[in-house]
Every structure is written in structure tokens, then in C-alpha cells.
Amino acid sequence: MNVIVTGGAGYIGSIVATRLLAAGHQPVIVDDLRQGHRQAVPPGCEFHQFDFGDEAAMGELMSSRRYDAVVHLAAETVVEFSMTDPGRYFRNNVASGIRLLDLMVRHHIPGIIFSSSAATYGEPQTTPIEEDHPTAPVNSYGESKIMFERTLRWYGTAYGLRHISFRYFNACGALGPQGEDHRPETHLVPNLIKAALTGQTATIFGTDYHTRDGSCVRDYVHVADIARAHVLAVEKVSAIGARAYNIGNGDGFSVLEVVEETRRITGKQLKIVKAGRRPGDPATLVASSQRIRAELGWAPEYPSLTAMIGTACEWHKTHPDGYES
């Protein structure tokens, strides 16, 4: 299958492209490289450097051949910035996304796999969180994601567009030469690993939550497992039609537990500074993954925190300056 992958030079997107190639598909990557890395693009992938919201460039690409699906990962993603600059998130994640959908309809591309987020749920009323849980985002990032999910539903009704939305929980880990290199890096696991390997200080945000040790509890899932879910979705979206799925392990780990496991794996003492809560951070986010297991046949290959942090640690050891190493 010919598949356009927006954001395919990013952390998750590049590994999705690798998994698609391994499954015999032909991913065509679109990325403006503002957040992605050309070195992350797997060999064998056609690559185009432009913003997915560029109608002229994207239209020309879509008219160049028949495409079976779009895997849409390109987005503004940093939760903290979404609290101070919401317009940036709605312009990119919603308005540019609608332009993408219009082009898909015009060029008869039948299906889209959308990179959504657990941030669509907001503060959970029940745990683990199932897909029919109320969506009440507490930041504009989550709001932009649920807005686009709702847009997909109406495009499905009006134009027959097939769509699957994946609500990721906390992606981490690495796959071979591909790992996590964000500028700036805001995610917990890579920041802890960098602190351990360099002797720098890592910051923990919030230690007064109503959790077992006062720190946030999150569901961590290996990036390779997220990528494998996308391969299954590309192959089944035409039969499924319209669905949202959580991607998570179903187990929650607190920030302080992740700190301790990073200490154990690296054998280093971590310098930790405790700071106040970040705006828009729920106390607990843990997924129910029963739907994706039952309907797509997905199950994590790397379910342990040890495997996730371990593969990430190996990547950062060999890439101390990220992809510039």
C-alpha cells in the first residue's frame, strides 16, 4: 500500500515508517523538519520537506500517484506551550488538518490514521480509561486533538472517509538507530536519562498530587508498539471505518518510580529538583487497551518499564547529542 506519513521524520513517525516498510508497504514521508530530523528517515522511504498544511505542495504529491491512506502524525505537541499559545495549536492541529482532509477527499484517498492523544480525556473520572470515557481536555493541545477527531466523524458521514484515531499515552523507548530527540525536550524519560548520563539536574513537576507517592502517574508504552498499531490500522481501516483506540499498556507508573528505575538501569545517581505542578497536567492517566487488543489484535511486545527505559538509554548512550551525534 502507498501511504503518506505526515511528521514521518519525527520520533514516532520515523519508527512508524520503519514498521510500514518492514510490513511491505511504501511510506512517503512529509515533514518540514521544524521538529523532525532528516537522519531519522529510514532508508528506502521517499521524503518531501514541506509543511503538511501547504495545499499546493500536498496537492501535487497526492496527484502524483494513487495513495491508499494517510498516517497523520504532524502536530504541535508540547502541552506546556499549549497553555500559553493556544492559537498555534488550533491553527496547526485543526485548521491545517482540515486542509489535509479536503485534499484527501479531492484526491480520493479513502482512509486516515490520526495521531490523537490521551490528553483528550482531561482529568479521568474512572481508571483505567476506556474510549467511551467523557472527553474534557484541560489544555488546548488536548482540545485541538478532540476537535479534529470530531471533524473526522463528520467527514466520514459526509464523504465516506474511513478513519482511525489513536489516543497515545506516554510514548518512550527507541528502536535501533531511531530514538527520541526533541528540541526542547519536555518528556520525562529522555530528560532523566540525559541527567543520569551527564550529571546534570532533572526537574520533577508536582509532588502533591493525590497519588501513591504524590507524583503524577502515567501509562508508558514503547514507541515500537505504537508503530505496530499503525501498521495494523493501515491494513484494517477500510474494514473498520470509524473508530478511536487507546494505545497504552494498562499499567501506571509514577514519576518517582520512573526516576528510581532510571537510576537502577543507568547505575547513576540522579540529581533531582522538585518543582510545582505544570498547568494542564492531570494526576493520573492510565489506559484501558481492551478495545485495540480485541479489534486489531494488538498487544505490546515491550510491556515492561525496564525494556522501555533500557532501549531509550542505549540510544542516548550512542547519540549523546541526539541525531547530531
matplotlib code that plots the C-alpha trace (Angstrom):
import matplotlib.pyplot as plt

x = [0.0, 1.1, 0.9, 1.6, 3.1, 3.0, 5.5, 7.5, 10.9, 9.8, 10.2, 7.1, 6.6, 10.1, 9.5, 6.0, 7.6, 10.2, 7.5, 5.4, 8.5, 9.1, 5.5, 5.8, 4.2, 5.5, 5.6, 6.1, 7.2, 6.2, 7.9, 9.0, 11.9, 11.0, 10.8, 11.8, 15.3, 16.3, 18.6, 15.6, 14.0, 14.6, 16.5, 14.0, 11.5, 10.6, 11.0, 9.4, 10.3, 7.3, 4.6, 1.6, -0.6, 0.9, -2.1, -0.1, 2.7, 0.5, -1.9, 0.9, 2.1, -1.4, -1.9, 1.4, 0.1, -2.7, -2.5, -4.3, -4.1, -2.6, -0.9, -1.2, 1.3, 2.4, 1.3, 2.1, 2.5, 4.2, 1.5, 3.1, 3.2, -0.4, -1.4, 0.2, -0.2, -3.4, -3.8, -0.6, -2.3, -5.6, -4.0, -1.7, -3.7, -7.1, -7.1, -4.2, -5.7, -8.9, -7.0, -5.4, -8.8, -10.2, -7.2, -7.8, -11.4, -10.4, -7.8, -9.9, -7.6, -10.0, -8.5, -6.6, -4.9, -4.8, -2.3, -4.6, -3.8, -4.8, -4.9, -8.4, -9.8, -8.6, -9.0, -10.2, -13.4, -12.5, -9.3, -8.3, -9.7, -11.9, -12.5, -16.1, -14.9, -16.1, -13.6, -12.9, -9.4, -7.6, -5.3, -5.6, -3.4, -6.0, -8.8, -7.2, -7.0, -10.6, -11.7, -10.0, -11.4, -14.9, -14.1, -13.1, -16.5, -18.3, -16.0, -16.8, -20.5, -20.4, -17.7, -17.3, -13.8, -12.5, -10.7, -9.0, -7.8, -5.1, -5.1, -1.5, -0.5, 3.2, 5.5, 9.1, 11.9, 13.9, 14.2, 17.7, 19.1, 15.9, 15.2, 13.8, 15.4, 13.1, 14.3, 13.4, 12.9, 10.0, 9.4, 10.3, 12.2, 14.8, 15.4, 16.0, 18.4, 20.3, 20.6, 21.9, 24.5, 25.7, 25.4, 23.0, 19.9, 16.4, 13.2, 10.1, 6.9, 4.4, 4.8, 1.5, -1.0, -3.4, -1.4, 0.5, 3.7, 2.5, 3.8, 1.9, 1.0, 1.2, 0.8, 4.1, 4.1, 7.0, 7.3, 7.7, 4.4, 2.7, 4.2, 3.0, -0.5, -0.3, 0.6, -2.4, -4.6, -3.4, -4.3, -7.7, -9.0, -11.1, -12.9, -13.2, -14.5, -14.6, -13.0, -10.9, -8.4, -6.3, -2.6, -1.3, -0.1, -2.8, -0.3, 0.6, 3.9, 4.5, 7.2, 9.2, 9.0, 10.4, 13.2, 14.1, 14.0, 16.3, 18.7, 18.7, 19.2, 22.0, 23.7, 23.9, 22.7, 20.2, 20.2, 16.5, 14.9, 11.2, 9.1, 5.4, 2.7, 2.6, -0.7, -2.8, -1.2, -3.8, -2.8, -3.4, -3.7, -3.8, -5.3, -7.7, -6.4, -9.0, -10.6, -7.4, -6.5, -9.9, -10.4, -7.0, -5.2, -2.6, -0.6, 2.6, 5.8, 7.7, 5.4, 7.9, 9.2, 12.7, 12.5, 11.2, 13.8, 16.5, 16.2, 16.0, 19.1, 21.1, 20.0, 21.1, 24.4, 25.2, 23.6, 24.7, 23.8, 20.8, 20.8, 23.7, 25.9]
y = [0.0, 3.6, 5.6, 9.3, 9.8, 13.4, 14.0, 11.0, 12.4, 12.8, 10.4, 8.3, 9.0, 7.7, 4.4, 4.1, 4.4, 1.8, -0.6, 0.1, -0.7, -3.9, -4.9, -4.4, -1.0, 2.1, 5.1, 8.5, 11.0, 14.6, 16.7, 20.3, 19.3, 22.0, 19.3, 16.2, 15.0, 14.1, 11.4, 9.7, 8.9, 5.2, 4.3, 3.3, 6.0, 8.8, 12.1, 15.5, 18.5, 20.8, 21.7, 19.3, 22.3, 23.6, 22.9, 23.3, 21.0, 18.4, 18.5, 17.9, 15.0, 13.4, 13.8, 12.0, 8.5, 6.6, 6.5, 4.1, 6.0, 8.9, 8.4, 11.8, 12.4, 16.0, 18.3, 20.8, 18.6, 20.4, 20.6, 23.5, 25.7, 24.9, 26.7, 30.0, 29.9, 28.1, 29.7, 27.9, 24.5, 25.2, 26.6, 23.6, 20.7, 21.7, 24.3, 22.7, 19.3, 20.3, 21.4, 17.9, 16.2, 18.4, 17.3, 13.7, 13.9, 15.7, 13.1, 10.1, 8.8, 6.6, 6.4, 8.3, 7.1, 10.0, 10.6, 11.7, 11.8, 10.7, 14.5, 14.4, 12.9, 15.5, 14.5, 10.9, 10.0, 6.3, 4.4, 2.6, 5.0, 3.4, 5.0, 6.0, 7.9, 11.6, 13.9, 17.1, 18.3, 20.5, 22.1, 23.4, 20.6, 18.0, 20.3, 20.5, 16.7, 16.0, 18.8, 17.0, 13.7, 15.2, 16.7, 13.2, 11.9, 14.5, 13.9, 10.2, 10.9, 13.3, 11.9, 8.3, 8.9, 6.0, 7.0, 5.5, 7.8, 6.6, 8.1, 7.6, 7.5, 8.2, 7.1, 6.2, 3.8, 3.5, 1.2, 0.5, 3.7, 5.7, 7.4, 10.5, 13.8, 16.8, 20.5, 21.4, 18.0, 18.0, 14.3, 12.6, 9.5, 11.1, 14.0, 11.6, 9.5, 12.6, 13.8, 10.4, 10.2, 13.8, 14.5, 17.4, 18.1, 16.8, 18.6, 16.8, 18.8, 18.3, 16.1, 16.9, 15.0, 12.5, 9.5, 6.8, 8.9, 12.4, 12.4, 12.0, 8.5, 7.7, 4.8, 4.3, 2.5, 1.6, 3.6, 0.4, -0.9, 2.3, 2.0, -1.6, -0.4, 2.0, -0.9, -2.9, 0.2, 0.9, -2.6, -2.6, 0.9, 0.2, -2.6, -0.7, 2.6, 4.8, 4.1, 5.5, 3.4, 3.9, 2.8, 2.0, -0.9, -0.6, -0.2, 3.1, 4.2, 7.3, 9.9, 8.9, 5.2, 6.1, 8.0, 5.0, 2.6, 5.0, 5.1, 1.3, 0.8, 3.5, 2.8, 6.5, 8.8, 11.3, 14.9, 15.8, 19.2, 19.2, 22.0, 22.9, 21.4, 22.3, 23.8, 21.2, 18.1, 15.5, 13.5, 10.0, 8.8, 5.0, 3.4, 0.5, -1.2, -3.9, -2.4, -2.4, -5.8, -7.3, -5.5, -5.0, -8.0, -5.6, -6.4, -4.7, -6.5, -4.3, -4.1, -3.6, -0.2, -1.8, -2.6, 0.9, 2.8, 0.3, 0.8, 4.6, 4.5, 2.6, 5.1, 8.1, 6.5, 6.2, 9.5, 11.9, 14.9, 13.3, 12.9, 15.4, 12.9]
z = [0.0, -0.7, 2.5, 3.1, 6.6, 7.8, 10.5, 9.4, 10.4, 14.0, 16.9, 16.5, 12.7, 11.7, 13.6, 12.1, 8.6, 9.5, 10.6, 7.5, 5.3, 7.1, 6.5, 2.8, 2.4, 0.7, 3.1, 1.6, 4.3, 4.5, 7.2, 7.4, 9.8, 12.3, 14.9, 12.9, 11.7, 8.2, 9.8, 11.3, 8.0, 7.3, 4.1, 1.3, 2.2, -0.3, 1.6, 0.9, 3.0, 3.4, 5.8, 5.6, 5.6, 2.3, 0.0, -3.3, -2.3, -0.7, -3.6, -6.1, -4.1, -3.8, -7.6, -8.4, -7.7, -6.1, -2.3, 0.0, 3.3, 5.2, 8.6, 10.1, 12.9, 12.3, 15.1, 17.7, 20.8, 23.8, 26.5, 28.4, 25.3, 24.6, 27.8, 26.7, 22.9, 22.1, 18.7, 17.5, 18.3, 16.7, 13.5, 13.1, 14.6, 13.4, 10.6, 8.7, 9.4, 7.7, 4.6, 4.6, 4.8, 1.9, -0.2, 0.7, -0.4, -3.6, -4.5, -3.4, -0.6, 1.3, 4.9, 7.5, 10.7, 13.1, 15.9, 18.8, 22.5, 26.0, 26.6, 25.1, 28.3, 30.8, 34.4, 34.4, 36.2, 36.2, 35.8, 33.6, 31.0, 28.3, 24.9, 25.8, 28.8, 28.6, 26.8, 28.8, 27.9, 30.4, 27.9, 24.3, 23.0, 24.1, 22.9, 19.4, 19.2, 20.1, 17.8, 14.9, 16.0, 15.8, 12.4, 11.2, 12.2, 10.1, 7.1, 7.5, 7.4, 4.5, 2.3, 3.4, 4.7, 6.8, 9.9, 13.0, 15.8, 18.2, 21.6, 22.7, 26.3, 27.1, 24.3, 25.2, 24.2, 21.0, 18.0, 16.7, 15.2, 15.8, 19.2, 20.9, 20.0, 20.7, 20.9, 23.6, 25.2, 27.6, 28.1, 31.4, 30.3, 27.9, 30.4, 33.2, 31.1, 29.9, 33.5, 34.6, 31.8, 32.1, 35.8, 35.0, 37.1, 36.1, 37.3, 38.7, 38.3, 41.1, 44.2, 45.9, 43.7, 45.2, 44.1, 46.0, 46.2, 45.3, 41.8, 38.5, 37.4, 33.7, 31.3, 29.4, 26.0, 23.8, 20.6, 18.6, 19.9, 18.9, 15.4, 15.1, 15.9, 12.9, 10.6, 11.8, 11.3, 7.8, 6.8, 8.5, 8.3, 5.2, 7.1, 10.4, 9.0, 12.1, 15.5, 18.3, 20.2, 23.2, 22.9, 26.4, 28.5, 31.1, 33.9, 35.6, 36.9, 39.0, 38.1, 41.1, 40.2, 36.7, 38.4, 40.5, 37.5, 35.5, 38.5, 38.5, 34.7, 34.4, 37.7, 38.2, 41.0, 39.6, 40.7, 41.1, 41.7, 42.7, 41.3, 41.4, 39.1, 35.5, 34.3, 32.5, 34.0, 35.3, 38.3, 36.7, 33.1, 32.6, 29.6, 29.1, 25.9, 25.7, 22.5, 20.4, 21.7, 20.7, 17.4, 15.9, 17.6, 19.1, 22.2, 23.5, 22.7, 25.2, 28.2, 30.9, 32.1, 32.1, 28.4, 27.6, 29.6, 28.7, 24.9, 25.3, 27.5, 24.9, 22.2, 24.2, 25.1, 21.4, 20.5, 23.3, 21.0, 19.5, 15.7, 15.5, 17.2]

ax = plt.figure().add_subplot(projection="3d")
ax.plot(x, y, z, "-o")
ax.set_aspect("equal")
plt.show()
